[in-house]
Amino acid sequence: MSTFEPLGVVLPPSESGWDSQSVAAPIVWRDDAGYHMLHQGWRAGSGPRLLGLAESDDGLHWQRVGSEPVMTPTPNSWDARGFEAGCLIHDGDEYCLYYSGLGPDDTYRIGIATSRDLCVWHKHGNSPILDVGPVGAWDARGVAFPAVHKRLAQGETRWRMTYGGYGERSMQLGTALSGDGRTWRKYPQPTFPQRGWFADADCAAWDAGIEVHQMFAMGDWYVMLYEGLGPPARYNLGVAFSPDSIAWARSSRNPLWPLSNCAVNQGLSSVHPFLLQSDRIVYYVEVLEASTEAQHRICAARLLDDTLIDPKAQPRLDFCLWRAEEVDPEGKATRTLPTAGYSWASFSAEADAPGRLYLEMDAFGRGDWQRVESYALDPNGLLRGRIMDLCGSVRLWYSPERECKCSAWVSLHCR
């Protein structure tokens, strides 16, 4: 069975307008009035990139709204050199757009704009809501492409953002948390790390550089569509799963569009994936050559296999819960993984100090953790084990003899 049915180009660049060079980064939604799309566009070269609006009756045949962009840069500000689109949240009677702005210092930062009619946008304040990290940090050179999700949990509204961070040899994803969607607190380390560096001669990973473009909820899980950059300077698309937007597992079926067939243009890349769940249409962008000034155009494909985006339909999900995590003798727990729908799990751990590793389970999801197994963790090797009788949620707890660094992994298996 095929995974996708290609539907072709649905929004090409205009003939002579503000987006005559390229269109990209679609954000699509459907309501009683029809289909709507916010998108990037630019006239020449690589920018500046502006935002436009298009509408459709069927999600496939699009018409631009007006002849001008709906949002333009503010001179002498943090977004003075243009935008990268991010995501849209319908919050009450307002549309809230999280976007990236490029400043005079050639650095991306993340901000908010709001609108009631999709055509007139008001930027929130004079400063970004998420700034770069300190000098030397993994996101010190830019933060961009915010994917935001709002969820009511345990009586509280909680906002989560997955975003791209850029640094010295860094192009990976982080997580930020908020209680109001305006003030954000970053998770200290990358939560979806790259695998190697795409420019290195020995790099073999297709997603050695990573940018996020959509995150949505499926039951208790988050699903993320992202793009990966690998050799030879080519982008492809992937999907990943998380229970909390911090611990992520890649799909074993990535990349979704492997453009390695010899009949395919070797300069072609696929970027900016966005799934319209109601219609099972994936919008994405074709980049027609390996160049910063290449033409971009928005395409679509129909999702034919729903298991591709279903976390409980994956044969195996591999989570790195700790990466050289600092743990003191009082002990510390890893992230929690829900286990419903999986038949068994495996784990592994390593540390630079001896101690006890405990397997803990919460049978009913009430925070009532019980220790069900205990293991001696030797700093000279890698501890591996199986968890056969799954129930509720699982986590690992490590109690070292002295302060140390520990790494831990858990894999969920369907069969």
Helices and strands as residue ranges (DSSP letters): E 4-11, E 22-31, E 34-42, E 50-56, E 62-64, E 83-91, E 94-102, E 108-115, E 122-123, E 142-153, E 156-167, E 170-178, E 185-186, E 209-218, E 221-230, E 234-242, E 249-250, E 269-276, E 281-287, E 296-303, G 306-309, G 311-313, E 316-327, E 332-333, E 337-338, E 344-351, E 355-362, E 370-377, E 383-387, E 393-400, E 404-413
